[in-house]
Amino acid sequence: MESICNGDDLKNYEDDEDERQQKILPFDNLLILDNIYGNGDDYIYCTWCMKAGVEMTQLSLSERMTLLCEHNLYTSPTARRCTDSCCNTPRKRSHERTHLSFQQAVNLINDLTTELSRVKITPFITDNSTVLSKEDYLSWTGWTLEQLKEMTSLVESRMHSSKHRTPFEAMCQFWIKLKTNLLFRQIGTLFKVSTSEESIRRRIEDTFHAITIYLNDVLVSSNLGLNHLTRTEALSHHTTYTNAFFGDQLSLIWDGTYVYCNKSNDHTLQRDCYSGHKSRHLVKLMSLILPDGYVLDLIGPFYGKHNGAAISKAILDKCTELSVLCEDNDTHIVNRGFRDVAEEFQALGYNLKMPGLLSKGDKQLSTIEANESQVVFFSERINQSFLLNLGTLSRIVAASLNRYRPIIYDTKSMEHEDMAQRMLSLLKQQSNIETLVTSGQLSLRKNWIKIFDVRENFNFPHLDLDFLRNYTCGTYQLKMSKPYAKAHLFENENEFELQMSPDNDQLIRCRLHSRHSGNTRYFICIEFDNNDEDEPIRDHFCQCKSGKRKIGCCAHVATILWYIRYARHIGWTPTTRTDQFKEKIMTC
């Protein structure tokens, strides 16, 4: 239940992210906080979205301690955030390890003591309470005070009066249970329920189940389900990309969700809930999502032993509402786990989009398959007693997100339109390097000249982060570049090993490891042009499964581009946090 900042809001921060990391100096005599991040310079930008140059307000002590306890984020007493709400999840900054002086540590302890003392004597009382801040409600329930009041207004007429709780308190108790998974007895203590010790748990549990029934009746039917939207309303949830790739037809994304559960004493239920894939006991829910992140429907639960194909086949066979909403040639986007049910989708007249699969004997996807593959709730283990209501609770959460949270993915800008058109133009293109390698005109193994000093003597086109994002058609591959670069530097004594073609001084080769197998290495080739300012990278090719694609590139190609023309110039060095962890693990 989180909203996510769009990339546009973070651009100014991301461009300087690695540069700021390098300004950290050795921290002698400073206290290092494990798993806590933030360097304390948060007075110059919004603590949440990292955006500078906007109107901001100073964080309260309660807000700062919430960031520390819930998000592992240290903030200074002068920390600020946007005056207008920007996002509900603060920007992650794992590169900023927290180092405190003696006085800073003392101040932090004093702040924590003050906040704990305040929380200890502050129960959730009523919606008119002036003691609790709006952030308190959001932290405990996942919803703002105004949203909780609106939810209460939906069910208030159906609730009888009680001396133990108001309707608003009942709503808070329900969402605290779902968000924190505290025991009913613990929630009763929070609300200082005035009854006998033996009755506290029962009263909170009864309230929880009553709110479940009420919300399911008044909230779910109008905000979730295949029949709660007309086809025209569903089409309004298109994005720039789905419009460009699939036209005016309806697009649906199918994906399974796991909910882990405890081992049952019922042997039959125990076997049915066991997933051999995950080696755990679980149940599954099938999500049908519209392109912008709106949840069209959430169906289930299903036994953990069934795969996504079996579940989707059952839905197609029994769910008549789907045929009412969907028409011939509508696009259904699935993952590779649905390969066994592809014929059922096609038999109903739907256009199925699924990442390419390797044929027997193949080591790489074809260029077309690799290109097309690019065009494409509960966090804790639940108690067995909740399995009966799991489907209802999940649908309440999904319906609430649809009603009260903004759309996750809104891509209607000109920038996204340009990206979509670029991806379409690259769909049928093939790598010239791949053609040379396949025909035997270019050998990836022989007669390459080692570049001894990449740092000083290698002339490569200037690439900023905007160009890299555009070239890779997104940010995922760039995020993977750091761990790939770290592993390569470790394997080559802190040197990035590159070779140059003897016949073409603008064609380079590198060899990177696979993150899945320690014995697998891939050759990567990149052709560049120092004289072309608009398209300095002319071509690329990698031996990995998706290395032939021209829509974006694989993470191996992105790593080389990111390191040799960006990271090495800002003095980037790999993080050592995981190295310290590895040193603590005994080897045999």
Secondary structure as UniProt FT lines:
FT   HELIX           7..15
FT   HELIX           17..21
FT   TURN            22..23
FT   TURN            28..29
FT   STRAND          31..37
FT   TURN            42..43
FT   TURN            47..49
FT   STRAND          56..58
FT   HELIX           61..71
FT   TURN            77..78
FT   STRAND          80..82
FT   TURN            94..95
FT   STRAND          97..100
FT   HELIX           102..120
FT   TURN            127..128
FT   HELIX           134..141
FT   HELIX           145..155
FT   HELIX           156..158
FT   HELIX           167..180
FT   HELIX           184..190
FT   TURN            191..192
FT   HELIX           197..215
FT   HELIX           216..220
FT   HELIX           221..223
FT   TURN            226..227
FT   HELIX           231..235
FT   TURN            236..237
FT   HELIX           240..246
FT   TURN            247..248
FT   STRAND          251..261
FT   HELIX           267..273
FT   STRAND          274..275
FT   TURN            276..279
FT   STRAND          280..289
FT   TURN            291..292
FT   STRAND          295..303
FT   TURN            304..305
FT   HELIX           308..318
FT   HELIX           320..325
FT   TURN            328..329
FT   STRAND          331..333
FT   HELIX           336..341
FT   HELIX           342..347
FT   TURN            348..349
FT   STRAND          351..353
FT   TURN            360..361
FT   HELIX           367..374
FT   HELIX           384..389
FT   HELIX           390..404
FT   HELIX           414..426
FT   TURN            427..428
FT   HELIX           432..439
FT   STRAND          449..451
FT   HELIX           454..457
FT   HELIX           465..472
FT   HELIX           476..491
FT   TURN            492..494
FT   STRAND          498..500
FT   TURN            505..506
FT   STRAND          507..513
FT   TURN            518..519
FT   STRAND          521..528
FT   TURN            530..531
FT   STRAND          537..542
FT   TURN            545..548
FT   HELIX           555..565
FT   HELIX           567..569
FT   TURN            570..571
FT   HELIX           577..583
//
